[in-house]
Amino acid sequence: MKKIITLLVLVFSLSASSQTTENDTGAWYMYFYDYQFNESQWGVQGDLQYRNWNFIGDLEQLLLRSGITYRPKETNVKLTLGYGNITSGTIGDSNDTSTESRIYQEAFLPQKIGKRLLFAHRFRYEQRFVENQDFRTRYRYNLFLNVPLNKPAMEKDAFHLALYNELFINGQTDIGDNREVQLFDRNRTYLGLGYVISSKIRVQLGWMNQKLAGRAKAQWQFSLHHKF
């Protein structure tokens, strides 16, 4: 495992560049949290993401998101009502930024198939207030799969394969001032390796390809998942 990590660090270092271009591999650094209020059905969850056009230093987005969660009794479903604030940067030397406020509703449904195939479905509906654009909405569907490798479950010291694919569909095409976008917004495909540090903390390192209309960009992803 140490040799794999050393190789990945070397690859990431080589991908860093002082001259950022659209084709450079970017990097996202992410922290996810999930807290349940004692024995109640209510909780909070959210994430903080620092996204770069390159390996580090050229801001793509700073995303702050939190929501109130509710788990109906006798189900595995988790429902969320949340808010996100996003600051987006411009690729290259420019320091120009734009902002977005976002309200979202989400349903998360885990599903286990066999002994080790841990699927999850996430449905998200967003109401977006993007700077210098008309009000927008977006629909998202994410299919996750985690597969424990050296343990029978996602328990302490377990390595796991992590995959997901998320589809984004715009709710409308007109965004104001005679500007239009396509109904297809983007698609993200991810492959990573995770490690369970404890029952409350796990980490992941992986690669994601984000396909937009007419272009695509690769991203390394480093994530810490924290359950209180």
N, C-alpha and C positions, 0 to 999 in steps of 0.2 A: 504493500500500500504506500509506503514512503517513497518508493521509486516512481509510482504513478503520480503522486502529488508533486514531486520534484519536476517531473516531465511537464505537467500541466502549468506549473509556475513559470517554467522556461518558455513554454509556448505563449503564455499570457504576456510575458515580458517582451517577447519579440513582436507581439501584436500592437504594443504601445507605439505611438508616433506623435511627434511634435507638430507635423503637418497633417491635420485631420482632413479626410475626404469622405464622401458619402459611402465609399466602398470599404472603408476601414471597419474592422471588427470592433464594436463598442463593448462596454461593460456596465452591468447593472449591479448595484450593491443594495441588498434588501433585508429589512427586518420585519417579521410578521409576529403579531401577538394575539393571544386568545385567552380571555379571562371569564370564568363562570362565577357568578355571585353565590358562593356557598352551595346550598342544595337547591337553589331556585332554578327556574327555567330561563332566567335572564342572564345576560353577560355583555361583554364588549369585545370587539376584535378590530384589528386594523393593521396598517403597514406603513412603513417609511421606506421610500425608494429613492436612491441617488443614481441617476442614469447618465452615462457619458457617451458622447459620440465616439470617443476613442477609449483607450484603456482607463485613463483617469485625467481629469483636468478640463475637458471641454464639455460643459454642461449640456446634456440633452433635455433632461427633465428632473425636477425635484418634486416628488409626489408624497403628500401627507394625507392619509385616509383613515377614518375611524367610523365605527358604527355600533349601534345597539343590537344585540342578538336575542332571539327567542327560540327555544326548542320545545315544540309541542310534545305533550306527554305521550309515552308509548310509541315514539317514532325516533328515527335517527336524523330527521330533518332539522337543519338550522336555518332560520330566517334572519335577515339582517336589513336594517334601515340605516344608511350611513351618509357621510359627507366627505368629499375629497377636495383638496386644494392643490393645484398643479401649476408650477412655474416651468415654462419651456424655453430653452435656449436656442441659439442659432449656431449651426455648424461652422467651425473655423474660428477666426480671430475675433469675430464680432461678439460684443457683450449684450446685444439686444435680447430682451426676453418678452414673453407674453404670458398671460395668466388665464386660468380657468377655474371656476367653481363647479362642483359636480355633486348632485344628490343621486343616490342609487338605492335600489331594492334588490335583494339577492336571496336565492334559495340554494342550499347546499345539501346534496343527497349522497351519502356514502353507500357503496355497494361492494360486497365481497363475493368473489366467484372462486370456487375451489378453496384451497388452503392458503394461497399466497397472492392471488391477484386482487389487489385492493383498489377498486375503481371509486371514482367520485364524480358527480355531475354538479356543475355550478351554472345556474342561470342568473344573469344580472341584467337589470334595466336601468339605464342612466339618463338623467336629465342634465344637460350640459349648458353652462353659461360661459362661452368662450369669448375672450376679448376681441372686439371688432367683428363679431359674427352674430347672426340671429340665434335665438334659442334653438338648441338641437337636442335630439334624443338618440340613443344607441342601444342595440340589443347584443348581448354577449352570451356565448355558450362555451364552456370549458369542460373537456373530458380529461380527468387525471387518472394516472395509473402508477401505483407504487408496488414494487415487488421485492420483499425481503430476500436477501441472498444467502447469508450465513446463519440466519436465525429463522425460526418458524413464524415469527411475527415482528412487528415494528417495536422491538423492545431494546433495552440498553445494549450497546455494542453491536447493534445490527447495522450492516451495510445494506443499502437498498437501491435498486434501479428506479429512477423517477422519470416519468414521461407525461407530457400533456399536449393537447392541441386545443387552441381557443380561436373561435370564429367571431368576428365583429361585423355587425350589420347596422348601417345608419338608418335612423327612423325617417329621415327626409333628405332630399338632395339639395334643396335651396338653402344656402347659408347667408343670404343677404347680399346687397349691392351687385346683383346679377352674377353672383358666384355660385357654382354648383359643385357637389361632390358625388361620387358614385354611391349606390346602395351598399356595395361591398366596401368595407372600410379597411380591414386587415385580417391576417391570419397568423397565429404564432404557433410554431412547433418546437418542442423542447425535449432534450434528452440530458439527463444528469445522473450523478452518483451522490447518494446521501448517506449520512452516518447519524445514528441515534446516540447522543451523548448521555441522555438520561430520559426518564419518563416525561420530562418537561421541556427538554431542549434537543433539537436536532439541526444539522447543517446540511446544505446541499451546494454542489458545484456542478455547473453544466453549461450547455450551449443551446441557444435559441435562435431560430431563423424567423424573422418577421417579414411577411410578404404584404406589401401594399399594392395599390393599383399601379402597375407599371414598373415597380422596383421592389427590391428586397434588401434586407440588411441583417447581418449576423450579430449576435450579442453573447458575450460570456455572462453568466449569472452566478453570483455568490449570495446565498440566502441563509439567514438564521431564523428558525421557527421556534417560538417561545410560547408555551402553554403554562399559564400561572395556576 
